[in-house]
Amino acid sequence: MPKNLLVLLGRILIAVIFVSSGFGKLTDIAGTAGYFGSIGLPMPTATSWIVGLLEFLAGLAVLFGLWTRIAAVALAAFTIGAALVAHLDFADQMQVINLMKNLAMAGGLLILAAHGPGAISVDSRGG
């Protein structure tokens, strides 16, 4: 498969989790805020909006290859932060799996930031 199609497929696959998760948070701010409050995050309603918008908008940016490097770095930092806040219960196997998943996604995002979105992207059309 050509390199640019692989990069596009990779962007699509990595963006899906952020777009869908961000959309879910934005369409259930009360539920998200309740969860965020239960794990001790400050200002859970405001945090829900910020996190939901970050995931959704940066996920769309990665999907379309728009401001890809910035969006990928922002999502990588967010994903590592989320792992450190919510997935450090090593007695719970699901939390360990989620920690590893987050670290792997952050790694993929950092590779995307380093190498760019490929030719099939909005960024590549800018000249």
N, C-alpha and C positions, 0 to 999 in steps of 0.2 A: 504494500500500500504506500502511496506517495507520502513523503514527510509532512507536507502541509495538511493533508487529510487526517493524518494521525494526530497532529497538533490540534486541529479543529475538534476531532473526536474527544481528545483529552480535555479540552476546554469545556465541551458540552458536559462530559461526565462529571467533572469537578464542580461545574456551576450548578448542576441540578440540586445538589444537597443544600447549597446556600440560598438559591432562589426559592425553593420550596419551604425551607425552614424559616427564612425571613418572611415569606408570605403568610405562613402559619402564625408566626408571632404577631404580625401586623393585623391579622384578622381576628385575633383573640388576645388583645392587650391585657385584659383583666386576668385571664388564665395564665399568661406568661408572667405578669407581674406577681401573681400569687406564688408561682413556682420560684421566681427570682427572690421574692421575699423570704420564702421558706429555706433558701440556702444562704441567706444572710447578705444578699447584694443590697447596696444602698439605693435609695430612691427607686424602688422596683418598677414603678410605672414609667418614669423617664428612661430608665435603663432598658426597659422593654422596647420603647420606641427607638432608641439609639441602636440597639442590637438588631432589631428587626429591619430598620432602614439600612444599616451597614450590610447585613447579610443579603438582603434583597437587591439593593442597588449595586453593590460591588459584585455580587453574583451575576447580575445582568451584564455588567461591564466585562467580566471574564468571558461570559457566554458569547458576547458579540465582538470581543477583542477591542474594546474601547477603553483607553487609559489602562491597559491590561497590567502593565508592570506595577503601577500604583495600587490598583485594585487587588492584585495578587499579594503584594506585601501587606496591605491592610488586612486581608482575610487570613494570611498566615499568622500575623501577630494576634489577631482576634482568636484564631483557632487554638493557638498555644495558650493564650490567656484562659480560654474556656476550659481547656484540659486541666490547667492548674487550679481553677476555681471549682470545677464540678466533677472531676474524674480522678481524684487521688485516693479513693477508698480501695486500697489494695486487697482488702478482705473480700471485696465484691468483684467477682470475675467479670461481670458485665462492665463495671467501671474501668477495669484494667483494659478490656477490649476497646472501650470508647476512648480511653487515653491513647492507646496505640493507633487507633483510627485517626484521631485528631493530629497526632504527630506525623503520620503518613500523609495526610492531606496537606499539612503545613509544608512538608518536604516537597510535595508536588507543586504547590503554589510558589515556593521559592525557586524551583527549577523554571517554572513558567515566567516568573519575574526576571530571572537571569537570561533566559533565551528568547523571550518575547512571544507574541501570539501567533506567529506564522503568517503566511501570505493571505490566508483566507480570514481577514479580520478588518474591522474598521480602521484600526491603527495603521495597517499597511497601506491604506488608501490615501493617507495624509501626505504622502510624498516622500 
